[in-house]
Structures are given as structure tokens and as C-alpha cells.
Amino acid sequence: MLIIAKPKSIEIQAKLFRGFSDSSRLSILQILMEGAMTVNEIVEQTGLSQPNVSNHLGCLRECGLVTSQSQGRFVYYELSDKRVKQLLLLADSLLTDVAKGVYECMRYSK
């Protein structure tokens, strides 16, 4: 039996995956798999500039992938849900089987 997804659901899923599609955002999400961190800690870990990290954290927070919590004068960011980490780990697992095809795919090139 063929099940056709509702167009609205497809649009929302596409938006979700856009959150993962930028390499800077993906780097931030990968780093946050280790636990909550401040902007400065994320900057040190990723090598991205502070304005760039702050901009992407705003996007990730707005999309619901990351949450923030103030502690004194610091703001700590963390993954909003354990399933975000699971999805990232699943992507790594899938890539072990399809990495060559993804790497060679011309349609996804910048």
C-alpha cells in the first residue's frame, strides 16, 4: 500500500532538514552533542567567528533544534531534544554505506 505524505508535512520536514543543511549549523549541532556550551566555547571548538556562531544559534533556536539557558552572565546552548543527537548519529551511520554516492553527487554541489 502506497502512503502519500501530506504536502504540508513535506514542507515542514524540508524546513527541518534545512536546519541541518548548512555546514556551520551542522558543526554547531555536532559540538553540542557533547553537552551545553557557551557561544565562546562553540567558537573555540568550531573555529567559526563569534557573529557567525551567534547568527546560526539564533536560527537553530528559532527552529527548535537548540535551547538556551542563562546562568549568571553566561548563556548556555544545548540540543533541544535527544532525538536531534540520534538523528545526527543516524546520519553518520547511513553515511558509512552511502558516502561515496553522496560525495560524488553533482546535484548537491555548491
N, CA and C atoms as a LAMMPS dump frame, in Angstrom:
ITEM: TIMESTEP
0
ITEM: NUMBER OF ATOMS
330
ITEM: BOX BOUNDS ff ff ff
-5.0000000000000000e+02 5.0000000000000000e+02
-5.0000000000000000e+02 5.0000000000000000e+02
-5.0000000000000000e+02 5.0000000000000000e+02
ITEM: ATOMS id mol type element x y z
1 1 1 N 0.826 -1.164 0
2 1 2 C 0 0 0
3 1 3 C 0.885 1.248 0
4 2 1 N 0.622 2.167 -0.891
5 2 2 C 1.379 3.4 -1.017
6 2 3 C 0.734 4.473 -0.161
7 3 1 N 1.523 5.06 0.714
8 3 2 C 1.025 6.149 1.549
9 3 3 C 1.666 7.433 1.049
10 4 1 N 0.851 8.405 0.743
11 4 2 C 1.349 9.683 0.248
12 4 3 C 1.308 10.694 1.389
13 5 1 N 2.458 11.302 1.655
14 5 2 C 2.53 12.291 2.731
15 5 3 C 1.762 13.542 2.344
16 6 1 N 1.224 14.185 3.329
17 6 2 C 0.509 15.434 3.095
18 6 3 C 1.521 16.509 2.709
19 7 1 N 1.197 17.346 1.712
20 7 2 C 2.139 18.381 1.276
21 7 3 C 2.627 19.269 2.42
22 8 1 N 1.76 19.62 3.345
23 8 2 C 2.155 20.47 4.465
24 8 3 C 3.226 19.772 5.304
25 9 1 N 3.056 18.475 5.508
26 9 2 C 4.028 17.697 6.272
27 9 3 C 5.382 17.673 5.56
28 10 1 N 5.362 17.528 4.254
29 10 2 C 6.6 17.52 3.46
30 10 3 C 7.31 18.866 3.593
31 11 1 N 6.564 19.958 3.525
32 11 2 C 7.156 21.295 3.648
33 11 3 C 7.821 21.473 5.007
34 12 1 N 7.169 21.005 6.048
35 12 2 C 7.727 21.137 7.392
36 12 3 C 8.979 20.271 7.537
37 13 1 N 8.952 19.063 6.974
38 13 2 C 10.144 18.213 7.016
39 13 3 C 11.294 18.86 6.257
40 14 1 N 10.999 19.472 5.122
41 14 2 C 12.043 20.15 4.346
42 14 3 C 12.659 21.28 5.171
43 15 1 N 11.825 22.022 5.897
44 15 2 C 12.339 23.087 6.761
45 15 3 C 13.225 22.509 7.862
46 16 1 N 12.803 21.392 8.441
47 16 2 C 13.606 20.743 9.476
48 16 3 C 14.99 20.405 8.933
49 17 1 N 15.037 19.789 7.766
50 17 2 C 16.322 19.37 7.214
51 17 3 C 17.164 20.551 6.739
52 18 1 N 16.547 21.687 6.437
53 18 2 C 17.328 22.886 6.127
54 18 3 C 18.142 23.317 7.337
55 19 1 N 17.604 23.071 8.524
56 19 2 C 18.357 23.376 9.739
57 19 3 C 19.657 22.596 9.825
58 20 1 N 19.673 21.422 9.237
59 20 2 C 20.857 20.561 9.244
60 20 3 C 21.725 20.76 8
61 21 1 N 21.239 21.487 7.002
62 21 2 C 21.905 21.51 5.696
63 21 3 C 23.086 22.467 5.605
64 22 1 N 23.196 23.412 6.502
65 22 2 C 24.309 24.347 6.466
66 22 3 C 25.483 23.759 7.258
67 23 1 N 26.678 23.801 6.685
68 23 2 C 27.824 23.16 7.346
69 23 3 C 28.164 23.82 8.683
70 24 1 N 27.968 25.126 8.802
71 24 2 C 28.228 25.795 10.082
72 24 3 C 27.228 25.343 11.139
73 25 1 N 25.949 25.301 10.77
74 25 2 C 24.935 24.841 11.727
75 25 3 C 25.174 23.385 12.108
76 26 1 N 25.545 22.585 11.139
77 26 2 C 25.817 21.173 11.417
78 26 3 C 27.012 21.027 12.363
79 27 1 N 28.04 21.841 12.17
80 27 2 C 29.2 21.823 13.074
81 27 3 C 28.784 22.175 14.497
82 28 1 N 27.935 23.175 14.622
83 28 2 C 27.451 23.589 15.944
84 28 3 C 26.648 22.468 16.586
85 29 1 N 25.759 21.859 15.824
86 29 2 C 24.955 20.757 16.36
87 29 3 C 25.842 19.588 16.786
88 30 1 N 26.852 19.281 15.975
89 30 2 C 27.773 18.184 16.311
90 30 3 C 28.499 18.481 17.624
91 31 1 N 28.946 19.711 17.803
92 31 2 C 29.646 20.105 19.028
93 31 3 C 28.71 20.015 20.226
94 32 1 N 27.464 20.44 20.048
95 32 2 C 26.504 20.425 21.156
96 32 3 C 26.073 19.013 21.541
97 33 1 N 26.422 18.021 20.733
98 33 2 C 26.161 16.633 21.123
99 33 3 C 26.935 16.288 22.399
100 34 1 N 28.032 17.018 22.652
101 34 2 C 28.856 16.781 23.841
102 34 3 C 28.221 17.354 25.1
103 35 1 N 27.292 18.299 24.939
104 35 2 C 26.642 18.923 26.093
105 35 3 C 26.505 20.42 25.906
106 36 1 N 25.945 21.067 26.916
107 36 2 C 25.687 22.508 26.862
108 36 3 C 26.996 23.293 26.805
109 37 1 N 26.986 24.376 26.006
110 37 2 C 28.173 25.213 25.84
111 37 3 C 27.764 26.662 25.644
112 38 1 N 28.701 27.564 25.962
113 38 2 C 28.513 28.984 25.701
114 38 3 C 28.913 29.285 24.252
115 39 1 N 28.574 30.481 23.8
116 39 2 C 28.969 30.896 22.449
117 39 3 C 30.487 30.827 22.309
118 40 1 N 31.21 31.332 23.314
119 40 2 C 32.679 31.326 23.233
120 40 3 C 33.241 29.914 23.139
121 41 1 N 32.662 28.988 23.869
122 41 2 C 33.125 27.596 23.796
123 41 3 C 32.855 27.006 22.414
124 42 1 N 31.702 27.345 21.845
125 42 2 C 31.367 26.86 20.499
126 42 3 C 32.316 27.465 19.473
127 43 1 N 32.63 28.761 19.631
128 43 2 C 33.58 29.429 18.735
129 43 3 C 34.929 28.715 18.79
130 44 1 N 35.418 28.429 20.001
131 44 2 C 36.706 27.742 20.161
132 44 3 C 36.691 26.357 19.523
133 45 1 N 35.614 25.623 19.697
134 45 2 C 35.518 24.249 19.191
135 45 3 C 35.377 24.194 17.669
136 46 1 N 34.637 25.146 17.097
137 46 2 C 34.345 25.084 15.661
138 46 3 C 35.294 25.907 14.801
139 47 1 N 35.908 26.933 15.39
140 47 2 C 36.743 27.826 14.598
141 47 3 C 35.942 28.861 13.822
142 48 1 N 34.635 28.886 14.023
143 48 2 C 33.781 29.879 13.374
144 48 3 C 33.876 31.199 14.132
145 49 1 N 33.541 32.305 13.465
146 49 2 C 33.565 33.601 14.139
147 49 3 C 32.396 33.712 15.113
148 50 1 N 32.557 34.573 16.113
149 50 2 C 31.504 34.751 17.115
150 50 3 C 30.195 35.243 16.496
151 51 1 N 30.23 36.258 15.593
152 51 2 C 28.962 36.68 14.98
153 51 3 C 28.293 35.561 14.177
154 52 1 N 29.112 34.759 13.497
155 52 2 C 28.586 33.645 12.702
156 52 3 C 27.909 32.616 13.609
157 53 1 N 28.57 32.255 14.704
158 53 2 C 28.006 31.289 15.651
159 53 3 C 26.71 31.829 16.242
160 54 1 N 26.723 33.085 16.662
161 54 2 C 25.519 33.682 17.252
162 54 3 C 24.361 33.686 16.267
163 55 1 N 24.647 34.012 15.019
164 55 2 C 23.615 34.026 13.98
165 55 3 C 23.019 32.634 13.784
166 56 1 N 23.87 31.631 13.67
167 56 2 C 23.386 30.266 13.451
168 56 3 C 22.671 29.712 14.684
169 57 1 N 23.139 30.069 15.875
170 57 2 C 22.44 29.638 17.089
171 57 3 C 21.037 30.235 17.14
172 58 1 N 20.905 31.481 16.695
173 58 2 C 19.58 32.104 16.633
174 58 3 C 18.658 31.33 15.711
175 59 1 N 19.177 30.929 14.573
176 59 2 C 18.403 30.136 13.613
177 59 3 C 18.023 28.786 14.209
178 60 1 N 18.983 28.116 14.809
179 60 2 C 18.739 26.793 15.39
180 60 3 C 17.758 26.865 16.558
181 61 1 N 17.852 27.938 17.332
182 61 2 C 16.924 28.114 18.455
183 61 3 C 15.514 28.401 17.942
184 62 1 N 15.424 29.266 16.941
185 62 2 C 14.122 29.603 16.352
186 62 3 C 13.453 28.374 15.741
187 63 1 N 14.251 27.486 15.174
188 63 2 C 13.719 26.263 14.559
189 63 3 C 13.423 25.172 15.583
190 64 1 N 13.812 25.385 16.833
191 64 2 C 13.52 24.412 17.875
192 64 3 C 14.532 23.294 18.011
193 65 1 N 15.687 23.427 17.363
194 65 2 C 16.706 22.381 17.447
195 65 3 C 17.646 22.581 18.635
196 66 1 N 17.708 23.816 19.13
197 66 2 C 18.603 24.182 20.223
198 66 3 C 17.821 25.021 21.232
199 67 1 N 18.153 24.872 22.492
200 67 2 C 17.581 25.728 23.535
201 67 3 C 18.715 26.486 24.211
202 68 1 N 18.358 27.557 24.905
203 68 2 C 19.357 28.336 25.63
204 68 3 C 18.886 28.561 27.058
205 69 1 N 19.863 28.677 27.95
206 69 2 C 19.557 28.912 29.355
207 69 3 C 20.619 29.839 29.927
208 70 1 N 20.178 30.929 30.546
209 70 2 C 21.097 31.867 31.185
210 70 3 C 21.515 31.341 32.545
211 71 1 N 22.822 31.428 32.798
212 71 2 C 23.374 31.075 34.106
213 71 3 C 24.378 32.157 34.465
214 72 1 N 23.959 33.058 35.332
215 72 2 C 24.802 34.206 35.653
216 72 3 C 24.933 35.092 34.432
217 73 1 N 26.165 35.393 34.064
218 73 2 C 26.361 36.238 32.884
219 73 3 C 26.59 35.445 31.606
220 74 1 N 26.438 34.142 31.692
221 74 2 C 26.635 33.279 30.529
222 74 3 C 25.312 32.696 30.047
223 75 1 N 25.259 32.447 28.742
224 75 2 C 24.113 31.754 28.149
225 75 3 C 24.641 30.431 27.611
226 76 1 N 24.024 29.36 28.046
227 76 2 C 24.415 28.021 27.604
228 76 3 C 23.415 27.506 26.58
229 77 1 N 23.951 26.934 25.517
230 77 2 C 23.136 26.367 24.445
231 77 3 C 23.287 24.857 24.474
232 78 1 N 22.177 24.173 24.196
233 78 2 C 22.217 22.713 24.13
234 78 3 C 21.176 22.219 23.145
235 79 1 N 21.329 20.971 22.726
236 79 2 C 20.345 20.364 21.839
237 79 3 C 19.002 20.33 22.567
238 80 1 N 17.946 20.622 21.851
239 80 2 C 16.626 20.73 22.472
240 80 3 C 15.997 19.386 22.803
241 81 1 N 16.457 18.339 22.142
242 81 2 C 15.804 17.039 22.268
243 81 3 C 16.84 15.959 21.971
244 82 1 N 16.801 14.872 22.706
245 82 2 C 17.768 13.788 22.478
246 82 3 C 17.652 13.218 21.073
247 83 1 N 16.501 13.395 20.43
248 83 2 C 16.327 12.868 19.072
249 83 3 C 17.149 13.638 18.052
250 84 1 N 17.529 14.892 18.359
251 84 2 C 18.426 15.636 17.464
252 84 3 C 19.762 14.901 17.403
253 85 1 N 20.273 14.511 18.558
254 85 2 C 21.53 13.745 18.604
255 85 3 C 21.364 12.412 17.891
256 86 1 N 20.247 11.752 18.117
257 86 2 C 20.002 10.46 17.466
258 86 3 C 19.975 10.61 15.946
259 87 1 N 19.373 11.694 15.466
260 87 2 C 19.311 11.93 14.023
261 87 3 C 20.707 12.168 13.451
262 88 1 N 21.53 12.923 14.174
263 88 2 C 22.902 13.16 13.726
264 88 3 C 23.707 11.86 13.702
265 89 1 N 23.532 11.037 14.717
266 89 2 C 24.227 9.745 14.754
267 89 3 C 23.726 8.813 13.656
268 90 1 N 22.437 8.851 13.386
269 90 2 C 21.864 8.046 12.311
270 90 3 C 22.418 8.484 10.956
271 91 1 N 22.59 9.799 10.777
272 91 2 C 23.169 10.304 9.529
273 91 3 C 24.586 9.771 9.351
274 92 1 N 25.377 9.775 10.436
275 92 2 C 26.734 9.22 10.367
276 92 3 C 26.704 7.744 10
277 93 1 N 25.782 7.021 10.594
278 93 2 C 25.647 5.591 10.311
279 93 3 C 25.268 5.351 8.85
280 94 1 N 24.325 6.124 8.357
281 94 2 C 23.901 5.998 6.962
282 94 3 C 25.049 6.322 6.015
283 95 1 N 25.835 7.339 6.37
284 95 2 C 26.95 7.733 5.511
285 95 3 C 28.001 6.639 5.357
286 96 1 N 28.114 5.754 6.322
287 96 2 C 29.078 4.659 6.167
288 96 3 C 28.728 3.801 4.955
289 97 1 N 27.454 3.786 4.592
290 97 2 C 27.016 2.975 3.449
291 97 3 C 26.88 3.773 2.15
292 98 1 N 26.596 5.058 2.247
293 98 2 C 26.292 5.823 1.029
294 98 3 C 27.245 7 0.797
295 99 1 N 28.335 7.085 1.552
296 99 2 C 29.229 8.239 1.472
297 99 3 C 29.758 8.484 0.062
298 100 1 N 30.147 7.438 -0.644
299 100 2 C 30.706 7.602 -1.992
300 100 3 C 29.692 8.264 -2.911
301 101 1 N 28.464 7.804 -2.879
302 101 2 C 27.425 8.388 -3.722
303 101 3 C 27.127 9.83 -3.36
304 102 1 N 27.077 10.117 -2.065
305 102 2 C 26.819 11.494 -1.621
306 102 3 C 27.967 12.397 -2.046
307 103 1 N 29.2 11.93 -1.861
308 103 2 C 30.373 12.715 -2.227
309 103 3 C 30.396 13.02 -3.722
310 104 1 N 30.031 12.039 -4.535
311 104 2 C 30.09 12.194 -5.988
312 104 3 C 28.842 12.843 -6.578
313 105 1 N 27.817 13.035 -5.79
314 105 2 C 26.558 13.593 -6.29
315 105 3 C 26.758 15.028 -6.771
316 106 1 N 26.533 15.251 -8.048
317 106 2 C 26.716 16.572 -8.643
318 106 3 C 25.535 17.503 -8.356
319 107 1 N 24.394 16.972 -8.075
320 107 2 C 23.203 17.802 -7.849
321 107 3 C 23.271 18.582 -6.544
322 108 1 N 24.06 18.106 -5.584
323 108 2 C 24.156 18.781 -4.293
324 108 3 C 25.397 19.655 -4.182
325 109 1 N 26.171 19.768 -5.242
326 109 2 C 27.385 20.586 -5.2
327 109 3 C 27.023 22.05 -5.078
328 110 1 N 27.925 22.782 -4.446
329 110 2 C 27.708 24.232 -4.309
330 110 3 C 28.104 24.938 -5.568
